Amino acid sequence: MKKDIKDADFVNVDVSSNNNLESSNIKTTNVNILLNRVKLDKKKTLKKRIIISLTLISAVSALAVYFII
């Protein structure tokens, strides 16, 4: 009987030590850095869309002028 009680105590100690290890390995990041990255990504996609739309508009207008003349 005494061995069973000791075994149960060792199992409980192992579980609690694993929880401490997991909590010490948690990494945190700065939210401001993530928000700045999102803002920069939005600016890049906006610039790409503007460039693509201007290129498409100029190509269509060039073709229209070519076929009119």
C-alpha positions as CSV (number, residue, x, y, z in Angstrom):
1,M,0.0,0.0,0.0
2,K,2.7,2.4,0.8
3,K,4.3,1.9,-2.6
4,D,1.0,2.7,-4.4
5,I,0.8,6.0,-2.5
6,K,4.4,6.9,-3.4
7,D,3.8,6.1,-7.0
8,A,0.8,8.3,-7.1
9,D,2.8,11.2,-5.6
10,F,5.5,10.8,-8.2
11,V,3.0,10.9,-11.0
12,N,1.5,14.2,-9.6
13,V,4.9,15.7,-9.2
14,D,5.8,14.9,-12.8
15,V,2.6,16.6,-14.1
16,S,3.3,19.7,-12.1
17,S,6.9,19.9,-13.3
18,N,5.8,19.6,-16.9
19,N,3.4,22.5,-16.5
20,N,6.2,24.6,-15.2
21,L,8.3,23.8,-18.2
22,E,5.6,24.6,-20.6
23,S,4.9,27.9,-19.0
24,S,8.5,28.9,-19.1
25,N,8.8,28.2,-22.9
26,I,5.9,30.6,-23.8
27,K,7.2,33.4,-26.2
28,T,5.6,36.8,-26.3
29,T,5.6,39.3,-29.1
30,N,5.1,43.0,-29.1
31,V,1.6,43.9,-30.5
32,N,2.9,47.2,-31.9
33,I,5.4,45.4,-34.1
34,L,2.6,43.2,-35.5
35,L,0.4,46.1,-36.2
36,N,3.1,48.0,-37.9
37,R,3.8,45.0,-40.1
38,V,0.1,44.8,-41.1
39,K,0.1,48.5,-42.0
40,L,3.2,48.1,-44.1
41,D,1.6,45.1,-45.9
42,K,-1.5,47.2,-46.6
43,K,0.6,50.0,-48.1
44,K,2.5,47.6,-50.3
45,T,-0.7,45.9,-51.6
46,L,-2.3,49.4,-52.2
47,K,0.8,50.5,-54.2
48,K,0.7,47.3,-56.3
49,R,-3.0,47.7,-57.0
50,I,-2.5,51.3,-58.1
51,I,0.4,50.4,-60.4
52,I,-1.5,47.5,-62.0
53,S,-4.7,49.6,-62.5
54,L,-2.7,52.4,-64.1
55,T,-0.9,50.0,-66.4
56,L,-4.2,48.4,-67.4
57,I,-5.8,51.8,-68.0
58,S,-2.9,53.0,-70.1
59,A,-2.8,49.8,-72.1
60,V,-6.5,50.0,-72.9
61,S,-6.4,53.7,-73.8
62,A,-3.3,53.1,-76.0
63,L,-5.2,50.4,-77.9
64,A,-8.2,52.6,-78.2
65,V,-6.1,55.4,-79.7
66,Y,-4.4,53.0,-82.0
67,F,-7.6,51.6,-83.4
68,I,-9.3,55.0,-83.7
69,I,-6.4,56.3,-85.8
